[in-house]
Amino acid sequence: MTKIYISSTYNDLIEHRQQVYGILRKMRYDVMAMEDYVATDKRPLDKCLADVASCDVYVGIFAWRYGYVPPGQERSITELEYRQAGQSGLERLIFLLDEDAPWPRSQMEKGAGGKKIEALRAELATEHTVQFFKSPEELAGQVAASVGKWAQAQLDADIDSLRARRDQADRERREMRERQRVVNLRPLDVTHFKDRLREIQALCDHLADASVRLVSVVGRGGMGKTALVSKVLADLERRVETSEVSETSEVWQADGILYLSARSTGLGLERIYADVGRMLGEPAASKLAARWAGDTPLAAKVEYLLETMQDGLYLILLDNLEEEMAKDGAIAEEGLRLFVERCLTQPGGARLVVTSREEVQLTGDALRGARSIPLREGLPEDEAVALLRDLDPQGTLGLRDAPEDDLRRAIQLTRGIPRALEILAGILHQDPTASLPKLLADEATFGAEVVEQLVAEGYRRLEEAERRITEALAVFDRPVDETAIAYLLHPWFPGLDVRAGLRRLVSGYFVSASRVTG
């Protein structure tokens, strides 16, 4: 149900609020107003701002009073609610008392408050298409019409979005049927990728070297291993030429790219067999399926798979390989282990790109064809500062326009680890009372295991609904559609808006969403 927040000063607009509240309730909206707190203008700031952030529409009603200024603040609670609505991305509908409307002088603030309300009204009239009212009845009619118009626009937009998603899915299905050069989705979006120029160069050099059969990018969680590999493979996928790979390199003529991840597709030999079949098409796909179903040893199946690919060049990503490794660093599944070992010793065909928190243990001849790129440090300060600003494109989190010293202090505390920077931005997005200076003041939030500690801090600040959704995702332990999450949670939390919760978690960088399913 759409939630609407009514904001105004208290004593001077009681009847106006009542009229607006009543008509919106008749329209079956979930309405919040200051009467839901206490019968005074001195309502709890943190609660008000959190409630504003939880709504879909903000209705601001302004007469000639500036309103109550909470202790420690320079702005009135009414103005803070207005600005919180903007920061949270709500639709803001603004209504101003007409200057010619009769109004008691006792309800017209003077002095500093009078100047502030005049300045705020001027700003509102400049920044928004405002409506002017002279009576409670006129105001109620204006609000009802505006909310109805907004709701219709939202419905139209939702319909257009569904059509666009359907059309996009249809296009992608057609493309997948017509060509299978790229199989599965890249595991990570690289919109905000920064720097790592030395590591990109090393990865590209290794991929362009025919003697290198496997390249591992190794580092602790959050360092950007998957992002680095996704950036390079995305360029190769689109055949976008970069300075890092010579345009004459055979890598540009790769016949296929296969994305596999322990956290989504799985990394087993059976999955590799099936996806290579999709990549090669018929008749190879049917032959591979028959060979897999046959009663032959795994080693023979691996040999047949590599022979099938030997006349082309295929790049295969094994993301998060550490999840398939035993304590000694060896690959646990026999089929996958045989596949990796034979790729390293058999020329032509498949080249492997691995991301892992631990080095995969190789022996003998396999070592000659393997290269490793360690990611031990976070981003350089300048690139990390640029990433923080990029994570706040609208300037609503206080990062885009933050003082340089504050951003550099944040980089020092997070050690420039990309995932830690994303979570920091996510905390600011989720918690309307948080700010960068406040977070920096509490250095206990940042510790030796900074990614894990920031994740815990971010989780602590999540709303109850978002917590339940993250717990459901942990149960599945792999990407799932929102309907699966809703189905799992429904017996205990009926009516939970899973889509809205997921949208907030994605925009707060706590989870990622598939480019196909949204």
Secondary structure, 3 states (H helix, E strand, C coil): CCEEEEECCCHHHHHHHHHHHHHHHHCCCEEECHHHCCCCCCCCHHHHHHHHHHCCEEEEEECCCCCCCCCCCCCCHHHHHHHHHHHCCCEEEEEEECCCCCCCHHHCCCHHHHHHHHHHHHHHHHHCCCEEECCHHHHHHHHHHHHHHHHHHHHHHHHHHHHHHHHHHHHHHHHHHHCCCEECCCCCCCCCCCCCHHHHHHHHHHHHCCCCCEEEEECCCCCCHHHHHHHHHHHHHCCCCCCCCCCCCHHHHCCEEEEEECCCCCCCHHHHHHHHHHHHCCCHHHHHHHHHHCCCCHHHHHHHHHHHHCCCEEEEEEECHHHHECCCCCECCHHHHHHHHHHHHCCCEEEEEEEECCCCCCCHHHHHHEEEEECCCCCCHHHHHHHHHHCCCCCCCCCCCCCHHHHHHHHHHHCCCHHHHHHHHHHHHHCCCCCHHHHHHCHHHCCCCHHHHHHHHHHHHCCHHHHHHHHHHHHHCCCCCHHHHHHHHCCCCCCCCHHHHHHHHHHCCCCCCCCCCC
